[in-house]
Amino acid sequence: MASIDEALVKLSRSKFRSSFKLSKKDREYINGKGMDTVRSHARDFVRQRLAPAFPENDGKQTPMSGHPVFVAMHACACCCRGCLNKWYNVPLGTPLTEAQQEKITNLLMAWIQAN
């Protein structure tokens, strides 16, 4: 994967990826729960929805809304293994390493903080 800054710049050039924004409800959730809790949720979502070699319902496992991390996952092209492969050359059919999961979580949190 590219650096977080490089990834955010590349994502900002995509009409689709740059169309995602945090809603007022998302911001209220973040303010109420705190960034540490949101980071914990991001780690859990990445581990459950992206880390397996063949995630259940891959390509449809991440809702478009309902949690700020879900919005970030779509905005950062980390919503499914296909997008991870297309945007970051993450191989299909292999589980994500702990390091890859942490990089994805850090990217999601950087996007949330910037938005």
LUMKOLKOL-377127 format. One record per residue (C-alpha): residue number from 0; residue in three letters; z, y, x. Coordinates in steps of 0.25 Angstrom, whole numbers, plus 5000, padded with zeros to 4 digits. Each point is the difference from the previous one (the first is absolute). Example, Ala and Ser with C-alpha at 12.3 -4.5 7.8 and 13.67 -1.06 7.14 Angstrom:
// LUMKOLKOL-377127
 seq type   pz   py   px
   0  ala 5031 4982 5049
   1  ser 4998 5014 5006
This chain:
// LUMKOLKOL-377127
 seq type   pz   py   px
   0  met 5000 5000 5000
   1  ala 4998 5014 5004
   2  ser 5011 5010 5002
   3  ile 5006 5006 4988
   4  asp 4994 5013 5002
   5  glu 4987 4995 5002
   6  ala 5001 4991 4988
   7  leu 5004 5012 4991
   8  val 4989 5008 5005
   9  lys 4990 4989 4997
  10  leu 5006 4998 4986
  11  ser 4999 5015 4997
  12  arg 4985 4999 5002
  13  ser 4999 4990 4989
  14  lys 4997 5006 4986
  15  phe 5007 4988 4994
  16  arg 5012 4998 5009
  17  ser 5003 5015 5001
  18  ser 5000 5001 4984
  19  phe 5014 4993 5000
  20  lys 5011 5010 4998
  21  leu 5015 4998 4997
  22  ser 5004 5003 4986
  23  lys 5012 5009 4996
  24  lys 5007 4987 4996
  25  asp 4997 4994 5014
  26  arg 5006 5012 5007
  27  glu 5012 4999 4991
  28  tyr 5002 4985 5003
  29  ile 4999 5003 5015
  30  asn 5010 5011 4999
  31  gly 5009 4992 4991
  32  lys 5000 4987 5008
  33  gly 4998 5006 5014
  34  met 4990 4997 5011
  35  asp 5008 4988 5006
  36  thr 4999 4993 4986
  37  val 4985 5003 4999
  38  arg 4998 4995 5014
  39  ser 5007 4987 4996
  40  his 4992 4998 4988
  41  ala 4987 5003 5008
  42  arg 5004 4989 5010
  43  asp 5003 4990 4988
  44  phe 4986 5003 4994
  45  val 4993 4998 5013
  46  arg 5007 4987 5003
  47  gln 4998 4995 4985
  48  arg 4986 5005 4997
  49  leu 4993 5001 5013
  50  ala 5006 4992 5011
  51  pro 4996 4986 4995
  52  ala 4987 4994 5005
  53  phe 4995 4999 4986
  54  pro 5008 5009 4991
  55  glu 5001 4996 4985
  56  asn 4990 5008 4992
  57  asp 4995 5007 5013
  58  gly 4992 5012 4996
  59  lys 5008 5002 4987
  60  gln 5014 4999 5005
  61  thr 5003 5015 5001
  62  pro 5002 5008 4988
  63  met 4993 5014 5001
  64  ser 5013 5007 4995
  65  gly 5015 4997 4997
  66  his 5006 5002 5014
  67  pro 4997 5010 5011
  68  val 4997 4989 5009
  69  phe 4989 4994 4991
  70  val 4993 5013 5000
  71  ala 5002 5001 5015
  72  met 4994 4986 5002
  73  his 4987 5004 4993
  74  ala 4999 5013 5007
  75  cys 5002 4994 5013
  76  ala 4991 4988 4997
  77  cys 5011 4990 5002
  78  cys 4999 4995 4985
  79  cys 4994 4986 5004
  80  arg 4996 4992 5011
  81  gly 4985 5004 4998
  82  cys 5003 5015 5002
  83  leu 5009 4997 5012
  84  asn 4988 4992 5006
  85  lys 4990 5011 4996
  86  trp 5008 5012 5005
  87  tyr 5008 4994 5011
  88  asn 4993 4987 5004
  89  val 5012 4992 4997
  90  pro 4995 4985 4999
  91  leu 4999 4993 4987
  92  gly 5007 4987 4998
  93  thr 5011 5002 5010
  94  pro 5014 5004 4997
  95  leu 5004 5014 5005
  96  thr 5010 5001 5012
  97  glu 5013 5007 4999
  98  ala 4994 5011 5009
  99  gln 4988 5002 4990
 100  gln 5009 5001 4988
 101  glu 5008 5010 5007
 102  lys 4988 5008 5004
 103  ile 4995 5000 4985
 104  thr 5014 5004 4995
 105  asn 5000 5012 5010
 106  leu 4986 5004 4995
 107  leu 5004 5000 4986
 108  met 5013 5008 5003
 109  ala 4992 5010 5008
 110  trp 4991 5002 4988
 111  ile 5011 5001 4990
 112  gln 5007 5010 5009
 113  ala 4987 5008 5001
 114  asn 4998 5000 4985
